[in-house]
Amino acid sequence: MKQNPKAFATLCGRIFRDTDPQYFPSAQHRRKKILLCTGACLGAFLADPDVFCKVHRNSDKAAARLKNEIEHLIGIWSTYDSSPKND
Ligand SMILES: [Zn+2]
């Protein structure tokens, strides 16, 4: 367990893994740091943060669930990776 696989969800509901969140556009919303997938998304968010959040609230939740599943899958994959079995 040296490396923790990274997975994160942007506010707009996209999932990224094995990527550093610092390379993505971010903004503050209600004292919470949020991430966007692209500059275009960030622009849409900044234009009207509340509307953007409302529209994406469901995808945000779905993304959070997906994120957990992906992290689980990554765990399984890395298990396969690290234990090559040759007969
Ligand atoms: Zn986006």
PDB file of the backbone (N, CA, C, O) and the ligand in Angstrom, with CONECT records:
HET     ZN  A 101       1
ATOM      1  N   MET A   1       0.844  -1.208   0.000  1.00  0.00           N
ATOM      2  CA  MET A   1       0.000   0.000   0.000  1.00  0.00           C
ATOM      3  C   MET A   1       0.870   1.244   0.000  1.00  0.00           C
ATOM      4  O   MET A   1       0.740   2.095   0.881  1.00  0.00           O
ATOM      5  N   LYS A   2       1.739   1.355  -0.963  1.00  0.00           N
ATOM      6  CA  LYS A   2       2.610   2.526  -1.017  1.00  0.00           C
ATOM      7  C   LYS A   2       1.891   3.694  -1.679  1.00  0.00           C
ATOM      8  O   LYS A   2       1.925   4.828  -1.201  1.00  0.00           O
ATOM      9  N   GLN A   3       1.243   3.382  -2.789  1.00  0.00           N
ATOM     10  CA  GLN A   3       0.614   4.447  -3.552  1.00  0.00           C
ATOM     11  C   GLN A   3      -0.891   4.376  -3.441  1.00  0.00           C
ATOM     12  O   GLN A   3      -1.488   3.313  -3.611  1.00  0.00           O
ATOM     13  N   ASN A   4      -1.482   5.475  -3.165  1.00  0.00           N
ATOM     14  CA  ASN A   4      -2.935   5.549  -3.212  1.00  0.00           C
ATOM     15  C   ASN A   4      -3.354   6.018  -4.589  1.00  0.00           C
ATOM     16  O   ASN A   4      -3.010   7.125  -5.003  1.00  0.00           O
ATOM     17  N   PRO A   5      -4.086   5.193  -5.291  1.00  0.00           N
ATOM     18  CA  PRO A   5      -4.591   5.645  -6.587  1.00  0.00           C
ATOM     19  C   PRO A   5      -5.532   6.813  -6.380  1.00  0.00           C
ATOM     20  O   PRO A   5      -6.380   6.810  -5.488  1.00  0.00           O
ATOM     21  N   LYS A   6      -5.361   7.806  -7.225  1.00  0.00           N
ATOM     22  CA  LYS A   6      -6.187   9.002  -7.070  1.00  0.00           C
ATOM     23  C   LYS A   6      -7.369   8.951  -7.999  1.00  0.00           C
ATOM     24  O   LYS A   6      -7.253   8.556  -9.159  1.00  0.00           O
ATOM     25  N   ALA A   7      -8.483   9.346  -7.492  1.00  0.00           N
ATOM     26  CA  ALA A   7      -9.657   9.540  -8.328  1.00  0.00           C
ATOM     27  C   ALA A   7     -10.415  10.705  -7.743  1.00  0.00           C
ATOM     28  O   ALA A   7     -10.556  10.815  -6.525  1.00  0.00           O
ATOM     29  N   PHE A   8     -10.897  11.563  -8.591  1.00  0.00           N
ATOM     30  CA  PHE A   8     -11.688  12.668  -8.086  1.00  0.00           C
ATOM     31  C   PHE A   8     -12.761  13.035  -9.098  1.00  0.00           C
ATOM     32  O   PHE A   8     -12.668  12.721 -10.285  1.00  0.00           O
ATOM     33  N   ALA A   9     -13.763  13.698  -8.595  1.00  0.00           N
ATOM     34  CA  ALA A   9     -14.878  14.098  -9.442  1.00  0.00           C
ATOM     35  C   ALA A   9     -14.915  15.614  -9.523  1.00  0.00           C
ATOM     36  O   ALA A   9     -14.699  16.305  -8.528  1.00  0.00           O
ATOM     37  N   THR A  10     -15.187  16.119 -10.707  1.00  0.00           N
ATOM     38  CA  THR A  10     -15.364  17.557 -10.843  1.00  0.00           C
ATOM     39  C   THR A  10     -16.818  17.901 -10.521  1.00  0.00           C
ATOM     40  O   THR A  10     -17.687  17.030 -10.501  1.00  0.00           O
ATOM     41  N   LEU A  11     -17.057  19.161 -10.274  1.00  0.00           N
ATOM     42  CA  LEU A  11     -18.416  19.594  -9.929  1.00  0.00           C
ATOM     43  C   LEU A  11     -19.403  19.241 -11.033  1.00  0.00           C
ATOM     44  O   LEU A  11     -20.574  18.969 -10.766  1.00  0.00           O
ATOM     45  N   CYS A  12     -18.931  19.248 -12.257  1.00  0.00           N
ATOM     46  CA  CYS A  12     -19.822  18.991 -13.383  1.00  0.00           C
ATOM     47  C   CYS A  12     -20.045  17.498 -13.597  1.00  0.00           C
ATOM     48  O   CYS A  12     -20.744  17.104 -14.531  1.00  0.00           O
ATOM     49  N   GLY A  13     -19.462  16.674 -12.747  1.00  0.00           N
ATOM     50  CA  GLY A  13     -19.810  15.268 -12.775  1.00  0.00           C
ATOM     51  C   GLY A  13     -18.875  14.370 -13.566  1.00  0.00           C
ATOM     52  O   GLY A  13     -19.210  13.223 -13.863  1.00  0.00           O
ATOM     53  N   ARG A  14     -17.707  14.888 -13.907  1.00  0.00           N
ATOM     54  CA  ARG A  14     -16.765  14.023 -14.614  1.00  0.00           C
ATOM     55  C   ARG A  14     -15.790  13.405 -13.618  1.00  0.00           C
ATOM     56  O   ARG A  14     -15.448  14.006 -12.599  1.00  0.00           O
ATOM     57  N   ILE A  15     -15.357  12.197 -13.938  1.00  0.00           N
ATOM     58  CA  ILE A  15     -14.445  11.478 -13.065  1.00  0.00           C
ATOM     59  C   ILE A  15     -13.071  11.398 -13.721  1.00  0.00           C
ATOM     60  O   ILE A  15     -12.943  11.085 -14.905  1.00  0.00           O
ATOM     61  N   PHE A  16     -12.070  11.682 -12.938  1.00  0.00           N
ATOM     62  CA  PHE A  16     -10.713  11.516 -13.440  1.00  0.00           C
ATOM     63  C   PHE A  16      -9.944  10.636 -12.473  1.00  0.00           C
ATOM     64  O   PHE A  16     -10.151  10.693 -11.261  1.00  0.00           O
ATOM     65  N   ARG A  17      -9.065   9.833 -13.015  1.00  0.00           N
ATOM     66  CA  ARG A  17      -8.231   9.048 -12.122  1.00  0.00           C
ATOM     67  C   ARG A  17      -6.790   9.082 -12.609  1.00  0.00           C
ATOM     68  O   ARG A  17      -6.512   9.343 -13.779  1.00  0.00           O
ATOM     69  N   ASP A  18      -5.889   8.814 -11.685  1.00  0.00           N
ATOM     70  CA  ASP A  18      -4.463   8.888 -11.982  1.00  0.00           C
ATOM     71  C   ASP A  18      -4.078  10.240 -12.555  1.00  0.00           C
ATOM     72  O   ASP A  18      -3.188  10.344 -13.399  1.00  0.00           O
ATOM     73  N   THR A  19      -4.753  11.258 -12.090  1.00  0.00           N
ATOM     74  CA  THR A  19      -4.499  12.606 -12.549  1.00  0.00           C
ATOM     75  C   THR A  19      -4.456  13.507 -11.331  1.00  0.00           C
ATOM     76  O   THR A  19      -5.198  13.308 -10.369  1.00  0.00           O
ATOM     77  N   ASP A  20      -3.591  14.487 -11.378  1.00  0.00           N
ATOM     78  CA  ASP A  20      -3.493  15.374 -10.232  1.00  0.00           C
ATOM     79  C   ASP A  20      -4.521  16.498 -10.334  1.00  0.00           C
ATOM     80  O   ASP A  20      -4.545  17.235 -11.320  1.00  0.00           O
ATOM     81  N   PRO A  21      -5.365  16.628  -9.319  1.00  0.00           N
ATOM     82  CA  PRO A  21      -6.413  17.665  -9.355  1.00  0.00           C
ATOM     83  C   PRO A  21      -5.846  19.071  -9.515  1.00  0.00           C
ATOM     84  O   PRO A  21      -6.563  19.977  -9.940  1.00  0.00           O
ATOM     85  N   GLN A  22      -4.578  19.268  -9.184  1.00  0.00           N
ATOM     86  CA  GLN A  22      -4.026  20.624  -9.260  1.00  0.00           C
ATOM     87  C   GLN A  22      -3.920  21.128 -10.698  1.00  0.00           C
ATOM     88  O   GLN A  22      -3.763  22.327 -10.927  1.00  0.00           O
ATOM     89  N   TYR A  23      -4.006  20.217 -11.663  1.00  0.00           N
ATOM     90  CA  TYR A  23      -3.937  20.635 -13.060  1.00  0.00           C
ATOM     91  C   TYR A  23      -5.291  21.033 -13.618  1.00  0.00           C
ATOM     92  O   TYR A  23      -5.414  21.392 -14.789  1.00  0.00           O
ATOM     93  N   PHE A  24      -6.303  20.965 -12.768  1.00  0.00           N
ATOM     94  CA  PHE A  24      -7.643  21.291 -13.235  1.00  0.00           C
ATOM     95  C   PHE A  24      -8.075  22.642 -12.686  1.00  0.00           C
ATOM     96  O   PHE A  24      -7.654  23.049 -11.603  1.00  0.00           O
ATOM     97  N   PRO A  25      -8.924  23.334 -13.450  1.00  0.00           N
ATOM     98  CA  PRO A  25      -9.421  24.620 -12.964  1.00  0.00           C
ATOM     99  C   PRO A  25     -10.242  24.417 -11.697  1.00  0.00           C
ATOM    100  O   PRO A  25     -11.051  23.494 -11.601  1.00  0.00           O
ATOM    101  N   SER A  26     -10.016  25.301 -10.729  1.00  0.00           N
ATOM    102  CA  SER A  26     -10.774  25.182  -9.490  1.00  0.00           C
ATOM    103  C   SER A  26     -11.311  26.550  -9.106  1.00  0.00           C
ATOM    104  O   SER A  26     -10.860  27.578  -9.612  1.00  0.00           O
ATOM    105  N   ALA A  27     -12.272  26.543  -8.213  1.00  0.00           N
ATOM    106  CA  ALA A  27     -12.853  27.790  -7.741  1.00  0.00           C
ATOM    107  C   ALA A  27     -13.403  27.559  -6.340  1.00  0.00           C
ATOM    108  O   ALA A  27     -13.542  26.424  -5.884  1.00  0.00           O
ATOM    109  N   GLN A  28     -13.705  28.652  -5.680  1.00  0.00           N
ATOM    110  CA  GLN A  28     -14.321  28.550  -4.370  1.00  0.00           C
ATOM    111  C   GLN A  28     -15.817  28.741  -4.514  1.00  0.00           C
ATOM    112  O   GLN A  28     -16.286  29.660  -5.185  1.00  0.00           O
ATOM    113  N   HIS A  29     -16.547  27.862  -3.875  1.00  0.00           N
ATOM    114  CA  HIS A  29     -17.990  28.030  -3.858  1.00  0.00           C
ATOM    115  C   HIS A  29     -18.489  27.739  -2.450  1.00  0.00           C
ATOM    116  O   HIS A  29     -18.341  26.624  -1.949  1.00  0.00           O
ATOM    117  N   ARG A  30     -19.077  28.741  -1.819  1.00  0.00           N
ATOM    118  CA  ARG A  30     -19.555  28.594  -0.447  1.00  0.00           C
ATOM    119  C   ARG A  30     -18.488  27.986   0.453  1.00  0.00           C
ATOM    120  O   ARG A  30     -18.729  27.025   1.184  1.00  0.00           O
ATOM    121  N   ARG A  31     -17.312  28.573   0.374  1.00  0.00           N
ATOM    122  CA  ARG A  31     -16.153  28.178   1.190  1.00  0.00           C
ATOM    123  C   ARG A  31     -15.674  26.766   0.923  1.00  0.00           C
ATOM    124  O   ARG A  31     -14.916  26.192   1.705  1.00  0.00           O
ATOM    125  N   LYS A  32     -16.115  26.227  -0.166  1.00  0.00           N
ATOM    126  CA  LYS A  32     -15.687  24.888  -0.515  1.00  0.00           C
ATOM    127  C   LYS A  32     -14.940  24.965  -1.826  1.00  0.00           C
ATOM    128  O   LYS A  32     -15.352  25.661  -2.753  1.00  0.00           O
ATOM    129  N   LYS A  33     -13.834  24.238  -1.894  1.00  0.00           N
ATOM    130  CA  LYS A  33     -13.098  24.231  -3.143  1.00  0.00           C
ATOM    131  C   LYS A  33     -13.753  23.242  -4.092  1.00  0.00           C
ATOM    132  O   LYS A  33     -13.995  22.086  -3.741  1.00  0.00           O
ATOM    133  N   ILE A  34     -14.033  23.709  -5.284  1.00  0.00           N
ATOM    134  CA  ILE A  34     -14.639  22.816  -6.267  1.00  0.00           C
ATOM    135  C   ILE A  34     -13.733  22.740  -7.496  1.00  0.00           C
ATOM    136  O   ILE A  34     -12.965  23.660  -7.776  1.00  0.00           O
ATOM    137  N   LEU A  35     -13.836  21.646  -8.209  1.00  0.00           N
ATOM    138  CA  LEU A  35     -13.013  21.428  -9.384  1.00  0.00           C
ATOM    139  C   LEU A  35     -13.883  21.368 -10.627  1.00  0.00           C
ATOM    140  O   LEU A  35     -15.009  20.872 -10.601  1.00  0.00           O
ATOM    141  N   LEU A  36     -13.336  21.884 -11.708  1.00  0.00           N
ATOM    142  CA  LEU A  36     -14.022  21.810 -12.993  1.00  0.00           C
ATOM    143  C   LEU A  36     -13.117  21.076 -13.967  1.00  0.00           C
ATOM    144  O   LEU A  36     -11.901  21.021 -13.781  1.00  0.00           O
ATOM    145  N   CYS A  37     -13.720  20.511 -15.010  1.00  0.00           N
ATOM    146  CA  CYS A  37     -12.934  19.683 -15.929  1.00  0.00           C
ATOM    147  C   CYS A  37     -12.143  20.532 -16.919  1.00  0.00           C
ATOM    148  O   CYS A  37     -11.034  20.166 -17.310  1.00  0.00           O
ATOM    149  N   THR A  38     -12.708  21.655 -17.321  1.00  0.00           N
ATOM    150  CA  THR A  38     -12.049  22.478 -18.338  1.00  0.00           C
ATOM    151  C   THR A  38     -12.244  23.957 -18.026  1.00  0.00           C
ATOM    152  O   THR A  38     -13.056  24.324 -17.176  1.00  0.00           O
ATOM    153  N   GLY A  39     -11.506  24.779 -18.708  1.00  0.00           N
ATOM    154  CA  GLY A  39     -11.678  26.214 -18.572  1.00  0.00           C
ATOM    155  C   GLY A  39     -13.062  26.660 -18.995  1.00  0.00           C
ATOM    156  O   GLY A  39     -13.621  27.601 -18.433  1.00  0.00           O
ATOM    157  N   ALA A  40     -13.618  25.975 -19.995  1.00  0.00           N
ATOM    158  CA  ALA A  40     -14.967  26.305 -20.451  1.00  0.00           C
ATOM    159  C   ALA A  40     -15.975  26.046 -19.341  1.00  0.00           C
ATOM    160  O   ALA A  40     -16.900  26.829 -19.124  1.00  0.00           O
ATOM    161  N   CYS A  41     -15.778  24.937 -18.644  1.00  0.00           N
ATOM    162  CA  CYS A  41     -16.654  24.600 -17.525  1.00  0.00           C
ATOM    163  C   CYS A  41     -16.500  25.638 -16.416  1.00  0.00           C
ATOM    164  O   CYS A  41     -17.483  26.067 -15.811  1.00  0.00           O
ATOM    165  N   LEU A  42     -15.279  26.028 -16.163  1.00  0.00           N
ATOM    166  CA  LEU A  42     -15.024  27.031 -15.138  1.00  0.00           C
ATOM    167  C   LEU A  42     -15.728  28.333 -15.488  1.00  0.00           C
ATOM    168  O   LEU A  42     -16.318  28.983 -14.625  1.00  0.00           O
ATOM    169  N   GLY A  43     -15.663  28.710 -16.772  1.00  0.00           N
ATOM    170  CA  GLY A  43     -16.329  29.923 -17.220  1.00  0.00           C
ATOM    171  C   GLY A  43     -17.829  29.858 -16.991  1.00  0.00           C
ATOM    172  O   GLY A  43     -18.447  30.831 -16.558  1.00  0.00           O
ATOM    173  N   ALA A  44     -18.408  28.698 -17.287  1.00  0.00           N
ATOM    174  CA  ALA A  44     -19.845  28.519 -17.085  1.00  0.00           C
ATOM    175  C   ALA A  44     -20.180  28.600 -15.604  1.00  0.00           C
ATOM    176  O   ALA A  44     -21.202  29.166 -15.216  1.00  0.00           O
ATOM    177  N   PHE A  45     -19.316  28.034 -14.792  1.00  0.00           N
ATOM    178  CA  PHE A  45     -19.538  28.079 -13.349  1.00  0.00           C
ATOM    179  C   PHE A  45     -19.476  29.520 -12.843  1.00  0.00           C
ATOM    180  O   PHE A  45     -20.347  29.966 -12.097  1.00  0.00           O
ATOM    181  N   LEU A  46     -18.438  30.236 -13.258  1.00  0.00           N
ATOM    182  CA  LEU A  46     -18.237  31.605 -12.777  1.00  0.00           C
ATOM    183  C   LEU A  46     -19.353  32.537 -13.246  1.00  0.00           C
ATOM    184  O   LEU A  46     -19.700  33.507 -12.571  1.00  0.00           O
ATOM    185  N   ALA A  47     -19.907  32.220 -14.421  1.00  0.00           N
ATOM    186  CA  ALA A  47     -20.978  33.057 -14.962  1.00  0.00           C
ATOM    187  C   ALA A  47     -22.197  33.030 -14.046  1.00  0.00           C
ATOM    188  O   ALA A  47     -22.860  34.047 -13.843  1.00  0.00           O
ATOM    189  N   ASP A  48     -22.479  31.855 -13.497  1.00  0.00           N
ATOM    190  CA  ASP A  48     -23.611  31.745 -12.573  1.00  0.00           C
ATOM    191  C   ASP A  48     -23.445  30.509 -11.688  1.00  0.00           C
ATOM    192  O   ASP A  48     -24.009  29.451 -11.971  1.00  0.00           O
ATOM    193  N   PRO A  49     -22.672  30.654 -10.624  1.00  0.00           N
ATOM    194  CA  PRO A  49     -22.337  29.507  -9.769  1.00  0.00           C
ATOM    195  C   PRO A  49     -23.552  28.757  -9.241  1.00  0.00           C
ATOM    196  O   PRO A  49     -23.563  27.526  -9.227  1.00  0.00           O
ATOM    197  N   ASP A  50     -24.571  29.485  -8.808  1.00  0.00           N
ATOM    198  CA  ASP A  50     -25.719  28.807  -8.213  1.00  0.00           C
ATOM    199  C   ASP A  50     -26.474  27.950  -9.224  1.00  0.00           C
ATOM    200  O   ASP A  50     -26.855  26.813  -8.944  1.00  0.00           O
ATOM    201  N   VAL A  51     -26.680  28.528 -10.405  1.00  0.00           N
ATOM    202  CA  VAL A  51     -27.366  27.766 -11.450  1.00  0.00           C
ATOM    203  C   VAL A  51     -26.529  26.547 -11.838  1.00  0.00           C
ATOM    204  O   VAL A  51     -27.048  25.442 -11.994  1.00  0.00           O
ATOM    205  N   PHE A  52     -25.245  26.769 -11.986  1.00  0.00           N
ATOM    206  CA  PHE A  52     -24.363  25.667 -12.370  1.00  0.00           C
ATOM    207  C   PHE A  52     -24.445  24.534 -11.347  1.00  0.00           C
ATOM    208  O   PHE A  52     -24.517  23.361 -11.714  1.00  0.00           O
ATOM    209  N   CYS A  53     -24.432  24.891 -10.076  1.00  0.00           N
ATOM    210  CA  CYS A  53     -24.497  23.879  -9.016  1.00  0.00           C
ATOM    211  C   CYS A  53     -25.831  23.155  -9.029  1.00  0.00           C
ATOM    212  O   CYS A  53     -25.893  21.942  -8.830  1.00  0.00           O
ATOM    213  N   LYS A  54     -26.888  23.902  -9.261  1.00  0.00           N
ATOM    214  CA  LYS A  54     -28.207  23.280  -9.286  1.00  0.00           C
ATOM    215  C   LYS A  54     -28.281  22.259 -10.403  1.00  0.00           C
ATOM    216  O   LYS A  54     -28.728  21.127 -10.219  1.00  0.00           O
ATOM    217  N   VAL A  55     -27.825  22.699 -11.577  1.00  0.00           N
ATOM    218  CA  VAL A  55     -27.880  21.820 -12.740  1.00  0.00           C
ATOM    219  C   VAL A  55     -27.053  20.559 -12.516  1.00  0.00           C
ATOM    220  O   VAL A  55     -27.422  19.469 -12.954  1.00  0.00           O
ATOM    221  N   HIS A  56     -25.939  20.729 -11.831  1.00  0.00           N
ATOM    222  CA  HIS A  56     -25.006  19.606 -11.719  1.00  0.00           C
ATOM    223  C   HIS A  56     -25.070  18.898 -10.376  1.00  0.00           C
ATOM    224  O   HIS A  56     -24.260  18.018 -10.087  1.00  0.00           O
ATOM    225  N   ARG A  57     -26.035  19.288  -9.562  1.00  0.00           N
ATOM    226  CA  ARG A  57     -26.073  18.695  -8.227  1.00  0.00           C
ATOM    227  C   ARG A  57     -26.195  17.177  -8.283  1.00  0.00           C
ATOM    228  O   ARG A  57     -25.512  16.454  -7.558  1.00  0.00           O
ATOM    229  N   ASN A  58     -27.082  16.713  -9.160  1.00  0.00           N
ATOM    230  CA  ASN A  58     -27.277  15.274  -9.255  1.00  0.00           C
ATOM    231  C   ASN A  58     -26.061  14.560  -9.824  1.00  0.00           C
ATOM    232  O   ASN A  58     -25.667  13.494  -9.351  1.00  0.00           O
ATOM    233  N   SER A  59     -25.479  15.165 -10.842  1.00  0.00           N
ATOM    234  CA  SER A  59     -24.317  14.516 -11.427  1.00  0.00           C
ATOM    235  C   SER A  59     -23.161  14.508 -10.426  1.00  0.00           C
ATOM    236  O   SER A  59     -22.329  13.600 -10.426  1.00  0.00           O
ATOM    237  N   ASP A  60     -23.125  15.526  -9.579  1.00  0.00           N
ATOM    238  CA  ASP A  60     -22.091  15.583  -8.559  1.00  0.00           C
ATOM    239  C   ASP A  60     -22.235  14.409  -7.598  1.00  0.00           C
ATOM    240  O   ASP A  60     -21.251  13.764  -7.237  1.00  0.00           O
ATOM    241  N   LYS A  61     -23.456  14.145  -7.195  1.00  0.00           N
ATOM    242  CA  LYS A  61     -23.690  13.015  -6.284  1.00  0.00           C
ATOM    243  C   LYS A  61     -23.398  11.694  -6.963  1.00  0.00           C
ATOM    244  O   LYS A  61     -22.760  10.809  -6.391  1.00  0.00           O
ATOM    245  N   ALA A  62     -23.873  11.572  -8.193  1.00  0.00           N
ATOM    246  CA  ALA A  62     -23.624  10.350  -8.941  1.00  0.00           C
ATOM    247  C   ALA A  62     -22.122  10.159  -9.125  1.00  0.00           C
ATOM    248  O   ALA A  62     -21.612   9.041  -9.056  1.00  0.00           O
ATOM    249  N   ALA A  63     -21.428  11.263  -9.360  1.00  0.00           N
ATOM    250  CA  ALA A  63     -19.990  11.188  -9.550  1.00  0.00           C
ATOM    251  C   ALA A  63     -19.294  10.730  -8.278  1.00  0.00           C
ATOM    252  O   ALA A  63     -18.338   9.956  -8.326  1.00  0.00           O
ATOM    253  N   ALA A  64     -19.780  11.212  -7.138  1.00  0.00           N
ATOM    254  CA  ALA A  64     -19.177  10.804  -5.874  1.00  0.00           C
ATOM    255  C   ALA A  64     -19.347   9.299  -5.675  1.00  0.00           C
ATOM    256  O   ALA A  64     -18.444   8.619  -5.187  1.00  0.00           O
ATOM    257  N   ARG A  65     -20.518   8.794  -6.060  1.00  0.00           N
ATOM    258  CA  ARG A  65     -20.732   7.347  -5.943  1.00  0.00           C
ATOM    259  C   ARG A  65     -19.816   6.595  -6.889  1.00  0.00           C
ATOM    260  O   ARG A  65     -19.179   5.608  -6.518  1.00  0.00           O
ATOM    261  N   LEU A  66     -19.763   7.089  -8.136  1.00  0.00           N
ATOM    262  CA  LEU A  66     -18.906   6.459  -9.132  1.00  0.00           C
ATOM    263  C   LEU A  66     -17.455   6.463  -8.694  1.00  0.00           C
ATOM    264  O   LEU A  66     -16.717   5.502  -8.908  1.00  0.00           O
ATOM    265  N   LYS A  67     -17.064   7.565  -8.076  1.00  0.00           N
ATOM    266  CA  LYS A  67     -15.687   7.705  -7.609  1.00  0.00           C
ATOM    267  C   LYS A  67     -15.345   6.571  -6.649  1.00  0.00           C
ATOM    268  O   LYS A  67     -14.276   5.970  -6.747  1.00  0.00           O
ATOM    269  N   ASN A  68     -16.254   6.280  -5.724  1.00  0.00           N
ATOM    270  CA  ASN A  68     -16.014   5.192  -4.784  1.00  0.00           C
ATOM    271  C   ASN A  68     -15.873   3.863  -5.517  1.00  0.00           C
ATOM    272  O   ASN A  68     -15.004   3.049  -5.202  1.00  0.00           O
ATOM    273  N   GLU A  69     -16.745   3.662  -6.501  1.00  0.00           N
ATOM    274  CA  GLU A  69     -16.669   2.413  -7.250  1.00  0.00           C
ATOM    275  C   GLU A  69     -15.364   2.302  -8.008  1.00  0.00           C
ATOM    276  O   GLU A  69     -14.748   1.238  -8.069  1.00  0.00           O
ATOM    277  N   ILE A  70     -14.950   3.429  -8.590  1.00  0.00           N
ATOM    278  CA  ILE A  70     -13.710   3.422  -9.361  1.00  0.00           C
ATOM    279  C   ILE A  70     -12.519   3.141  -8.458  1.00  0.00           C
ATOM    280  O   ILE A  70     -11.617   2.385  -8.817  1.00  0.00           O
ATOM    281  N   GLU A  71     -12.527   3.762  -7.277  1.00  0.00           N
ATOM    282  CA  GLU A  71     -11.421   3.510  -6.353  1.00  0.00           C
ATOM    283  C   GLU A  71     -11.379   2.041  -5.958  1.00  0.00           C
ATOM    284  O   GLU A  71     -10.311   1.448  -5.807  1.00  0.00           O
ATOM    285  N   HIS A  72     -12.561   1.473  -5.798  1.00  0.00           N
ATOM    286  CA  HIS A  72     -12.647   0.050  -5.486  1.00  0.00           C
ATOM    287  C   HIS A  72     -12.066  -0.781  -6.622  1.00  0.00           C
ATOM    288  O   HIS A  72     -11.298  -1.716  -6.397  1.00  0.00           O
ATOM    289  N   LEU A  73     -12.449  -0.421  -7.856  1.00  0.00           N
ATOM    290  CA  LEU A  73     -11.950  -1.150  -9.026  1.00  0.00           C
ATOM    291  C   LEU A  73     -10.443  -1.002  -9.175  1.00  0.00           C
ATOM    292  O   LEU A  73      -9.744  -1.958  -9.510  1.00  0.00           O
ATOM    293  N   ILE A  74      -9.953   0.202  -8.922  1.00  0.00           N
ATOM    294  CA  ILE A  74      -8.516   0.428  -9.029  1.00  0.00           C
ATOM    295  C   ILE A  74      -7.787  -0.488  -8.049  1.00  0.00           C
ATOM    296  O   ILE A  74      -6.726  -1.032  -8.356  1.00  0.00           O
ATOM    297  N   GLY A  75      -8.372  -0.647  -6.873  1.00  0.00           N
ATOM    298  CA  GLY A  75      -7.791  -1.549  -5.886  1.00  0.00           C
ATOM    299  C   GLY A  75      -7.703  -2.969  -6.422  1.00  0.00           C
ATOM    300  O   GLY A  75      -6.695  -3.652  -6.240  1.00  0.00           O
ATOM    301  N   ILE A  76      -8.767  -3.406  -7.084  1.00  0.00           N
ATOM    302  CA  ILE A  76      -8.786  -4.756  -7.653  1.00  0.00           C
ATOM    303  C   ILE A  76      -7.750  -4.872  -8.763  1.00  0.00           C
ATOM    304  O   ILE A  76      -7.002  -5.848  -8.831  1.00  0.00           O
ATOM    305  N   TRP A  77      -7.717  -3.853  -9.640  1.00  0.00           N
ATOM    306  CA  TRP A  77      -6.763  -3.898 -10.749  1.00  0.00           C
ATOM    307  C   TRP A  77      -5.333  -3.945 -10.249  1.00  0.00           C
ATOM    308  O   TRP A  77      -4.513  -4.705 -10.765  1.00  0.00           O
ATOM    309  N   SER A  78      -5.033  -3.137  -9.249  1.00  0.00           N
ATOM    310  CA  SER A  78      -3.649  -3.108  -8.786  1.00  0.00           C
ATOM    311  C   SER A  78      -3.284  -4.431  -8.128  1.00  0.00           C
ATOM    312  O   SER A  78      -2.117  -4.821  -8.111  1.00  0.00           O
ATOM    313  N   THR A  79      -4.286  -5.124  -7.584  1.00  0.00           N
ATOM    314  CA  THR A  79      -4.019  -6.456  -7.044  1.00  0.00           C
ATOM    315  C   THR A  79      -3.598  -7.398  -8.162  1.00  0.00           C
ATOM    316  O   THR A  79      -2.648  -8.169  -8.023  1.00  0.00           O
ATOM    317  N   TYR A  80      -4.327  -7.319  -9.280  1.00  0.00           N
ATOM    318  CA  TYR A  80      -3.966  -8.157 -10.422  1.00  0.00           C
ATOM    319  C   TYR A  80      -2.582  -7.787 -10.941  1.00  0.00           C
ATOM    320  O   TYR A  80      -1.771  -8.652 -11.272  1.00  0.00           O
ATOM    321  N   ASP A  81      -2.339  -6.506 -11.003  1.00  0.00           N
ATOM    322  CA  ASP A  81      -1.066  -6.014 -11.507  1.00  0.00           C
ATOM    323  C   ASP A  81       0.116  -6.548 -10.727  1.00  0.00           C
ATOM    324  O   ASP A  81       1.125  -6.964 -11.296  1.00  0.00           O
ATOM    325  N   SER A  82      -0.030  -6.527  -9.402  1.00  0.00           N
ATOM    326  CA  SER A  82       1.136  -6.804  -8.565  1.00  0.00           C
ATOM    327  C   SER A  82       1.334  -8.286  -8.309  1.00  0.00           C
ATOM    328  O   SER A  82       2.310  -8.684  -7.674  1.00  0.00           O
ATOM    329  N   SER A  83       0.408  -9.113  -8.802  1.00  0.00           N
ATOM    330  CA  SER A  83       0.600 -10.538  -8.557  1.00  0.00           C
ATOM    331  C   SER A  83       0.479 -11.347  -9.834  1.00  0.00           C
ATOM    332  O   SER A  83      -0.516 -12.040 -10.049  1.00  0.00           O
ATOM    333  N   PRO A  84       1.495 -11.256 -10.680  1.00  0.00           N
ATOM    334  CA  PRO A  84       1.493 -12.063 -11.902  1.00  0.00           C
ATOM    335  C   PRO A  84       1.691 -13.535 -11.552  1.00  0.00           C
ATOM    336  O   PRO A  84       2.643 -13.906 -10.866  1.00  0.00           O
ATOM    337  N   LYS A  85       0.783 -14.349 -12.033  1.00  0.00           N
ATOM    338  CA  LYS A  85       0.901 -15.765 -11.698  1.00  0.00           C
ATOM    339  C   LYS A  85       1.249 -16.568 -12.960  1.00  0.00           C
ATOM    340  O   LYS A  85       0.495 -16.596 -13.932  1.00  0.00           O
ATOM    341  N   ASN A  86       2.371 -17.192 -12.908  1.00  0.00           N
ATOM    342  CA  ASN A  86       2.773 -18.064 -14.005  1.00  0.00           C
ATOM    343  C   ASN A  86       2.838 -19.492 -13.501  1.00  0.00           C
ATOM    344  O   ASN A  86       3.436 -19.790 -12.467  1.00  0.00           O
ATOM    345  N   ASP A  87       2.206 -20.357 -14.261  1.00  0.00           N
ATOM    346  CA  ASP A  87       2.248 -21.754 -13.841  1.00  0.00           C
ATOM    347  C   ASP A  87       3.511 -22.438 -14.337  1.00  0.00           C
ATOM    348  O   ASP A  87       3.714 -23.624 -14.074  1.00  0.00           O
TER     349      ASP A  87
HETATM  350 ZN    ZN A 101     -16.895  20.081 -16.752  1.00  0.00          ZN2+
END
